[in-house]
Amino acid sequence: MMISHEEMIIFLKEMYLLMNEYKRCEEAQIKELIYKDIQLLGEVIVSAP
């Protein structure tokens, strides 16, 4: 999958926001969902050429 430079910037910003949200979250179930989103987004970022 080829993503543009602009898309990569958006993904990195979203990763930053998710990580902050994860740190602030106090509810275990929601925190788990946020963590899964972080993992998925991380896979996209790492797999980008």
Jmol script that loads the backbone (N, CA, C; Angstrom):
load data "model"
ATOM      1  N   MET A   1       0.854  -1.175   0.000  1.00  0.00           N
ATOM      2  CA  MET A   1       0.000   0.000   0.000  1.00  0.00           C
ATOM      3  C   MET A   1       0.899   1.238   0.000  1.00  0.00           C
ATOM      4  N   MET A   2       0.634   2.121  -0.913  1.00  0.00           N
ATOM      5  CA  MET A   2       1.405   3.356  -1.011  1.00  0.00           C
ATOM      6  C   MET A   2       0.595   4.496  -0.410  1.00  0.00           C
ATOM      7  N   ILE A   3       1.177   5.169   0.571  1.00  0.00           N
ATOM      8  CA  ILE A   3       0.494   6.316   1.154  1.00  0.00           C
ATOM      9  C   ILE A   3       1.316   7.564   0.890  1.00  0.00           C
ATOM     10  N   SER A   4       0.621   8.658   0.760  1.00  0.00           N
ATOM     11  CA  SER A   4       1.292   9.918   0.448  1.00  0.00           C
ATOM     12  C   SER A   4       1.931  10.509   1.704  1.00  0.00           C
ATOM     13  N   HIS A   5       2.781  11.477   1.478  1.00  0.00           N
ATOM     14  CA  HIS A   5       3.436  12.187   2.579  1.00  0.00           C
ATOM     15  C   HIS A   5       2.386  12.840   3.481  1.00  0.00           C
ATOM     16  N   GLU A   6       1.365  13.418   2.879  1.00  0.00           N
ATOM     17  CA  GLU A   6       0.305  14.072   3.642  1.00  0.00           C
ATOM     18  C   GLU A   6      -0.460  13.068   4.507  1.00  0.00           C
ATOM     19  N   GLU A   7      -0.722  11.890   3.946  1.00  0.00           N
ATOM     20  CA  GLU A   7      -1.407  10.851   4.713  1.00  0.00           C
ATOM     21  C   GLU A   7      -0.549  10.391   5.890  1.00  0.00           C
ATOM     22  N   MET A   8       0.757  10.267   5.666  1.00  0.00           N
ATOM     23  CA  MET A   8       1.656   9.853   6.738  1.00  0.00           C
ATOM     24  C   MET A   8       1.622  10.867   7.883  1.00  0.00           C
ATOM     25  N   ILE A   9       1.604  12.137   7.549  1.00  0.00           N
ATOM     26  CA  ILE A   9       1.524  13.177   8.576  1.00  0.00           C
ATOM     27  C   ILE A   9       0.226  13.042   9.370  1.00  0.00           C
ATOM     28  N   ILE A  10      -0.870  12.794   8.675  1.00  0.00           N
ATOM     29  CA  ILE A  10      -2.162  12.607   9.345  1.00  0.00           C
ATOM     30  C   ILE A  10      -2.109  11.395  10.272  1.00  0.00           C
ATOM     31  N   PHE A  11      -1.538  10.290   9.799  1.00  0.00           N
ATOM     32  CA  PHE A  11      -1.433   9.082  10.618  1.00  0.00           C
ATOM     33  C   PHE A  11      -0.584   9.325  11.862  1.00  0.00           C
ATOM     34  N   LEU A  12       0.518  10.038  11.706  1.00  0.00           N
ATOM     35  CA  LEU A  12       1.391  10.319  12.848  1.00  0.00           C
ATOM     36  C   LEU A  12       0.707  11.230  13.867  1.00  0.00           C
ATOM     37  N   LYS A  13      -0.038  12.212  13.376  1.00  0.00           N
ATOM     38  CA  LYS A  13      -0.789  13.085  14.289  1.00  0.00           C
ATOM     39  C   LYS A  13      -1.847  12.288  15.038  1.00  0.00           C
ATOM     40  N   GLU A  14      -2.529  11.408  14.331  1.00  0.00           N
ATOM     41  CA  GLU A  14      -3.555  10.576  14.962  1.00  0.00           C
ATOM     42  C   GLU A  14      -2.920   9.645  15.999  1.00  0.00           C
ATOM     43  N   MET A  15      -1.751   9.106  15.685  1.00  0.00           N
ATOM     44  CA  MET A  15      -1.045   8.250  16.641  1.00  0.00           C
ATOM     45  C   MET A  15      -0.733   9.035  17.916  1.00  0.00           C
ATOM     46  N   TYR A  16      -0.262  10.255  17.758  1.00  0.00           N
ATOM     47  CA  TYR A  16       0.042  11.119  18.901  1.00  0.00           C
ATOM     48  C   TYR A  16      -1.216  11.348  19.748  1.00  0.00           C
ATOM     49  N   LEU A  17      -2.330  11.653  19.090  1.00  0.00           N
ATOM     50  CA  LEU A  17      -3.583  11.894  19.811  1.00  0.00           C
ATOM     51  C   LEU A  17      -4.068  10.639  20.538  1.00  0.00           C
ATOM     52  N   LEU A  18      -3.974   9.499  19.869  1.00  0.00           N
ATOM     53  CA  LEU A  18      -4.396   8.247  20.496  1.00  0.00           C
ATOM     54  C   LEU A  18      -3.533   7.906  21.708  1.00  0.00           C
ATOM     55  N   MET A  19      -2.238   8.134  21.599  1.00  0.00           N
ATOM     56  CA  MET A  19      -1.348   7.836  22.723  1.00  0.00           C
ATOM     57  C   MET A  19      -1.667   8.725  23.925  1.00  0.00           C
ATOM     58  N   ASN A  20      -1.960   9.984  23.675  1.00  0.00           N
ATOM     59  CA  ASN A  20      -2.352  10.880  24.769  1.00  0.00           C
ATOM     60  C   ASN A  20      -3.681  10.458  25.381  1.00  0.00           C
ATOM     61  N   GLU A  21      -4.615  10.080  24.522  1.00  0.00           N
ATOM     62  CA  GLU A  21      -5.917   9.621  25.001  1.00  0.00           C
ATOM     63  C   GLU A  21      -5.755   8.351  25.843  1.00  0.00           C
ATOM     64  N   TYR A  22      -4.888   7.455  25.397  1.00  0.00           N
ATOM     65  CA  TYR A  22      -4.625   6.216  26.125  1.00  0.00           C
ATOM     66  C   TYR A  22      -4.079   6.515  27.522  1.00  0.00           C
ATOM     67  N   LYS A  23      -3.150   7.443  27.603  1.00  0.00           N
ATOM     68  CA  LYS A  23      -2.542   7.800  28.892  1.00  0.00           C
ATOM     69  C   LYS A  23      -3.573   8.388  29.859  1.00  0.00           C
ATOM     70  N   ARG A  24      -4.509   9.171  29.335  1.00  0.00           N
ATOM     71  CA  ARG A  24      -5.506   9.845  30.177  1.00  0.00           C
ATOM     72  C   ARG A  24      -6.683   8.950  30.559  1.00  0.00           C
ATOM     73  N   CYS A  25      -6.917   7.931  29.770  1.00  0.00           N
ATOM     74  CA  CYS A  25      -8.102   7.091  29.957  1.00  0.00           C
ATOM     75  C   CYS A  25      -8.009   6.284  31.253  1.00  0.00           C
ATOM     76  N   GLU A  26      -9.115   6.254  31.975  1.00  0.00           N
ATOM     77  CA  GLU A  26      -9.169   5.519  33.238  1.00  0.00           C
ATOM     78  C   GLU A  26     -10.040   4.268  33.152  1.00  0.00           C
ATOM     79  N   GLU A  27     -10.791   4.126  32.077  1.00  0.00           N
ATOM     80  CA  GLU A  27     -11.689   2.986  31.922  1.00  0.00           C
ATOM     81  C   GLU A  27     -10.992   1.883  31.119  1.00  0.00           C
ATOM     82  N   ALA A  28     -10.843   0.720  31.746  1.00  0.00           N
ATOM     83  CA  ALA A  28     -10.061  -0.374  31.168  1.00  0.00           C
ATOM     84  C   ALA A  28     -10.554  -0.813  29.788  1.00  0.00           C
ATOM     85  N   GLN A  29     -11.860  -0.934  29.612  1.00  0.00           N
ATOM     86  CA  GLN A  29     -12.394  -1.410  28.330  1.00  0.00           C
ATOM     87  C   GLN A  29     -12.108  -0.413  27.209  1.00  0.00           C
ATOM     88  N   ILE A  30     -12.277   0.849  27.489  1.00  0.00           N
ATOM     89  CA  ILE A  30     -12.012   1.875  26.480  1.00  0.00           C
ATOM     90  C   ILE A  30     -10.519   1.957  26.207  1.00  0.00           C
ATOM     91  N   LYS A  31      -9.726   1.833  27.259  1.00  0.00           N
ATOM     92  CA  LYS A  31      -8.272   1.872  27.105  1.00  0.00           C
ATOM     93  C   LYS A  31      -7.804   0.737  26.186  1.00  0.00           C
ATOM     94  N   GLU A  32      -8.418  -0.433  26.323  1.00  0.00           N
ATOM     95  CA  GLU A  32      -8.079  -1.570  25.473  1.00  0.00           C
ATOM     96  C   GLU A  32      -8.417  -1.279  24.005  1.00  0.00           C
ATOM     97  N   LEU A  33      -9.559  -0.657  23.767  1.00  0.00           N
ATOM     98  CA  LEU A  33      -9.943  -0.302  22.399  1.00  0.00           C
ATOM     99  C   LEU A  33      -8.980   0.722  21.800  1.00  0.00           C
ATOM    100  N   ILE A  34      -8.585   1.684  22.595  1.00  0.00           N
ATOM    101  CA  ILE A  34      -7.627   2.695  22.130  1.00  0.00           C
ATOM    102  C   ILE A  34      -6.306   2.019  21.787  1.00  0.00           C
ATOM    103  N   TYR A  35      -5.881   1.078  22.635  1.00  0.00           N
ATOM    104  CA  TYR A  35      -4.626   0.360  22.397  1.00  0.00           C
ATOM    105  C   TYR A  35      -4.680  -0.408  21.077  1.00  0.00           C
ATOM    106  N   LYS A  36      -5.810  -1.044  20.798  1.00  0.00           N
ATOM    107  CA  LYS A  36      -5.963  -1.771  19.530  1.00  0.00           C
ATOM    108  C   LYS A  36      -5.871  -0.812  18.344  1.00  0.00           C
ATOM    109  N   ASP A  37      -6.466   0.366  18.480  1.00  0.00           N
ATOM    110  CA  ASP A  37      -6.365   1.376  17.421  1.00  0.00           C
ATOM    111  C   ASP A  37      -4.917   1.807  17.214  1.00  0.00           C
ATOM    112  N   ILE A  38      -4.188   1.967  18.309  1.00  0.00           N
ATOM    113  CA  ILE A  38      -2.774   2.342  18.225  1.00  0.00           C
ATOM    114  C   ILE A  38      -1.990   1.253  17.493  1.00  0.00           C
ATOM    115  N   GLN A  39      -2.266  -0.005  17.815  1.00  0.00           N
ATOM    116  CA  GLN A  39      -1.578  -1.113  17.152  1.00  0.00           C
ATOM    117  C   GLN A  39      -1.860  -1.126  15.651  1.00  0.00           C
ATOM    118  N   LEU A  40      -3.123  -0.977  15.278  1.00  0.00           N
ATOM    119  CA  LEU A  40      -3.487  -0.998  13.859  1.00  0.00           C
ATOM    120  C   LEU A  40      -2.842   0.152  13.097  1.00  0.00           C
ATOM    121  N   LEU A  41      -2.895   1.322  13.674  1.00  0.00           N
ATOM    122  CA  LEU A  41      -2.295   2.484  13.031  1.00  0.00           C
ATOM    123  C   LEU A  41      -0.782   2.312  12.937  1.00  0.00           C
ATOM    124  N   GLY A  42      -0.183   1.741  13.961  1.00  0.00           N
ATOM    125  CA  GLY A  42       1.253   1.471  13.939  1.00  0.00           C
ATOM    126  C   GLY A  42       1.628   0.517  12.822  1.00  0.00           C
ATOM    127  N   GLU A  43       0.805  -0.489  12.575  1.00  0.00           N
ATOM    128  CA  GLU A  43       1.059  -1.432  11.484  1.00  0.00           C
ATOM    129  C   GLU A  43       1.034  -0.725  10.135  1.00  0.00           C
ATOM    130  N   VAL A  44       0.095   0.185   9.967  1.00  0.00           N
ATOM    131  CA  VAL A  44       0.008   0.944   8.714  1.00  0.00           C
ATOM    132  C   VAL A  44       1.256   1.798   8.533  1.00  0.00           C
ATOM    133  N   ILE A  45       1.666   2.473   9.589  1.00  0.00           N
ATOM    134  CA  ILE A  45       2.830   3.357   9.509  1.00  0.00           C
ATOM    135  C   ILE A  45       4.091   2.562   9.205  1.00  0.00           C
ATOM    136  N   VAL A  46       4.274   1.429   9.876  1.00  0.00           N
ATOM    137  CA  VAL A  46       5.477   0.616   9.683  1.00  0.00           C
ATOM    138  C   VAL A  46       5.509  -0.011   8.290  1.00  0.00           C
ATOM    139  N   SER A  47       4.359  -0.394   7.767  1.00  0.00           N
ATOM    140  CA  SER A  47       4.326  -1.068   6.468  1.00  0.00           C
ATOM    141  C   SER A  47       4.422  -0.105   5.289  1.00  0.00           C
ATOM    142  N   ALA A  48       4.335   1.178   5.553  1.00  0.00           N
ATOM    143  CA  ALA A  48       4.409   2.166   4.466  1.00  0.00           C
ATOM    144  C   ALA A  48       5.840   2.250   3.943  1.00  0.00           C
ATOM    145  N   PRO A  49       5.982   2.245   2.625  1.00  0.00           N
ATOM    146  CA  PRO A  49       7.335   2.338   2.040  1.00  0.00           C
ATOM    147  C   PRO A  49       7.956   3.713   2.204  1.00  0.00           C
TER     148      PRO A  49
END
end "model"
wireframe off; spacefill off
backbone 0.3
color backbone group
